[in-house]
Amino acid sequence: MPVQRVKSVGNTQALTSQVGIIRLLELLFACVTFSLVVHRGGWDGRNGDWCMFCWCFCFAVTLLVLVVEFAGLQHRIPVSWRNFPITFAMYASLMCLSASVIYPVTYIQNSGVRGQVKDYRIAATVFSCLTCLAYMAEVTLTRAKPGEVTGYMATTPGLLKVVETFVACIIFVFISDPVSYDRQEALKWCLAVYCICFILSLVVIVLCIGECTGWLPCAFNKFLSGYTLLAVLMYATATVIWPIYKFDRKQGGQPNRPGYCQNRSFCDWDKLVAIAVLTAINLLVYLADLVYSARLIFIQA
């Protein structure tokens, strides 16, 4: 009898390629992480909820990406598949990085737990770091190479947009708990800077993922350079204004760490410092974005 060959179902290359193997490792590490936390590690409060959300969200979306690529449904998904996976991988790496810092600080260093519970929390932290490294490896493998034609989000300016929005989200968390911008008009301007630049960066990401860049009334690259230059100027003002009004006594600020913070690892004054540092970091990110965006215009010209 002739041997009948069984035709394979699905794109096995999506699982056996380098990127596919890394995504499988992402699933494994994320699953082990939240399983350890649920089993004996423990989590409570907003910090714990954020960490658990990061691990579960990254696991779910990575599984979705694998299923779509294995089933060959990329062209039926109403998003740009050249932009979506790497955008998610970049966000996932930042989210898991934040969880890998927040979880041990909150639930190991400051909790005073001992014994088996502490061992589970340490193991969860290790696997969270491995999850972060796996997503960073995916970004490294899938980002645009010199001369390669790919989606905008796979380029350096596209990845910087993800960093800009993520840093802005952290600033929003610190600036709103407690509310620290409502006393002076200058501080309200800083909040406006964070919101306007965040919205514009997010709009760029959505336009790229939705393949809607043609909706803009001007050329996409010129829009990018113009808005990035505006963001640099606005962030430069916030980088100067925020420390003046928060740490200069002449403006009612507090230059030194107050006494009530001595027995706390991260108090309200520390959040003000963090906002100042993150503002400066985002300014540098926008500067790099401006340089790369201008370079893309000259290359295309």
N, C-alpha and C positions, 0 to 999 in steps of 0.2 A: 504494500500500500504506500502511496506517496505520502511523504511527510508534510503535514500542513503547518505552515508557519503562523504563529499567532502574532497578529499586528499589534504593536504596542499602542496604548491609548495615552495621549498627552505628550507634551514636549519634555522628555527626560533631560534635555540639555539645561532646562531651567533649574534642575536639582543637582546635576553633576558638574556644572561649570564652576569656576572659582567663585563667582558671585553667588551662585546657588548654594554652594557648600557653606559660605559665610552666612547666608541667610538662615540656613538650617541651624548653624551654631548660635545665631541670634535668638532663634526660637528656643533652643535648648537652654541657653544661659538665662534668658528672661523667665522661662517657665520654672527653672530651678530656683531662681531668686525669689519670686513671689510665693512659691511653694514653701520654701524655708521660712519666710516671714509669716505666712498663714499658719504653718504647723506649730512652730515654737518660738519664732523670733518676736512676733508681736508688733503691733503698730497702733497708734491712736493719735488723735489730734490732726490738725491741718498738715503738719509736716509729714506724718505717716500716710495720710490720704494722698498727698501729692506723690510721694515715692511709689505707693501702690498703683496709682493711676499711670505713672510713667511706665512701669514694668508691664502692666496689663495692656495698655494702649499700644506700646511698641510690639508686644507679642501678637496682638490681634491684627494690626495693620501689616506686619511682616507676613503673617500667615495668609492674609488676603492677597498680598503681592505675589507670593509663591503660587497660590491657587490660580490667579489670573494668568501668570506666565506659563504654568504647567498646562492649563487648558487652552492657551492661545487666544485669550479673550481681550488682548490689549487694544485691538482696533474697535472693540465694541464698548469700551469704557469711555465715557464722555470727558476724558482728561488727556493731556499730552503725556504719553508714557515715556517720552524722552526726558521729561522734567519731573514727573511726580515721584518715581522711586528714589531718586537722589535727594530730592527736597525732603522727603520723609526721613531718609537715612540721616541727613544732616540734623534735622530736628530731633530725631531719636537719639543720636549721639550726645547732643546737648542736654536732653532731658535725662538720659541715664547718667550723664556726668553729674548733673545737679543732684540726682537721687543718691549717687555714690558718695557725695559729700554730706548731704543733709542727713541721711539715715544713720551713719556711724556717729556723727556729732550729736544727734538728738537721742539716739537709742542705745549707744554704747558709752560714749564719753561722759554724757551728762545724766545718765539714768541710774548709774550705780548698780546695775545688775551683775550677777555672778553665776558661775556654774554653767549648766547646759544651755540655758537661755542665752547667755552671752556668746557661747560658741556658735549657736545657730545664727545669731545676729552678725557675728564676724564672717561666717560662711556666706550669708546673704550679701554682705558688703563686697566680698571677693567676687562672687558671681555677677553682681551688679557692675563692677569694674570690668569684668570680662565682656559683659553685654555691651558696655560703652566702647570698648576696644574693637569689638566685632563690627559695630556700626561705623566706627571711624575707618576701619579697613575697607568696608563697602564703599564709603565715600571716596577713599583714595583710589580704589579700583575703577570706579565708574565716572569719576570727574573727567572733564574734557582734557585730552592730551593736545600738545601743540599741533596746530594744523588740522585737527579733527573737527568735522562738522557734526554738531550735536545740539541739544537744547540749551537755552540760555542758563537755566538753573544748574547745569553741570559745569559752567564756567566759574572762574574765581569770583567775579562780581555777583553772580547768582547765589553762590554759597555765602558770600558776605551779607547778602540781603537776609538770609536766614539768621545769621548771627545778630544782625542789627535788631530784628524783631524780637529775638529771644532775650537779648540784653534789656530791651525796652520793657518787656513783660516783667522782668525781675525788678526793674526800677518802679514800675507801677505797684508791685506788691509792697515794696518798702515805703513808697511815698504815701500810700493810702492807709497804712497800719503802723502807727497812728497817722492821721492826716497832718502833713507837715508842709503844706504849700498855701494855706489859706490866710496867713497873717500879713504878708506883703504882696503887692502887685507884681514885683519882680519874680517872686517864686511861682506865681500863677503863670507868668511867661515861661518859666522853665517847664512847667507841666504842659503848656501848649506846645512847646518844642518837642517834648517826648511824644505827645499824642499825634501831632501832625506828621512827624517823620516816621512814626510807627505805621500810621495809616497808609502813607505813600509807599513805604517798602512792602507792606502787605498787599497793596493793590498790584504792585509789580509782580509779586509772586503769584497771585491769583490769575492775573492776565496771562502769565507764562504757562501755568498749569492748564488753564482753560483754553489756551491758544487763541486769545482774544487781543493780542497786541495790535492787530490791524484796526481796532476800534479807536485808537488814539488819533487825535486830529493832526499829529505831527509824527515825524519819524521816531521809531521806538528808541534808537540809540541816542538821539538828541534829547528826547524826553528824559532818559536815564541820566545823562550828564547834567542837564539843567536842574533836575530835582536833587541829585546828589550834591551839587555845588550849593544849592539852597540849604540842604541838610547840614553840610559842613559849617556854613556860616551860622546857622541857628544853634547847632550844638556848641560852637565856639563861645557864643554868648552865654549859654547855660553853664558851660564848664567854668566860666568866670563868676557868674552871678550866684550860683548856688553856694559855693564856699564862703563868699563874702557875707551873705545874709544868714548863714547858719553857723559860722565859726568866728566872725568878727564881732567883738563886743560893742563896737560903735553902731552896729546895725542890729543889736539885740541878740547876737549869736553866742554860742558857748564854745570857746576854743579848746577847752580841756574836757576830758572824760569826767562826768559828774560822779559824785560819791555813791549814788544809788546804783551805779553800774558795777561797783567793785565785786559784788557777789553774783553777778550775772554774766554769762558767756557772751550774750548778744542782746544789748539793750537798745532803747530807742535812739540814743546818741550814736551808737554804732551803725544803725540803719542810715543815719544822715551821712556818715562817712562813706558807707557803701554806695549811696546814691552818687556822691561826688566822684568816687573812683569809677563807677560804672558809666557815668556821663563822660569822663575822660576816655575810657576804653571805647565807648561807642563813637566818640569823635575820631579816634584813630582808625576805627573800622570804616567809617564813612570817608575818611581821607584816602585810605587804601582803595575803597570802592571807586572814588572819583578818579584816581590815577588809572585804575584798570579800565574804567568806562571810557575815559578819554583816549586811552591806548587803543581800545577796540574801534573807536571812530576813525583814528588815523590809519589803522590797518585796513579798514573797509574802504577808506578814501583812496 
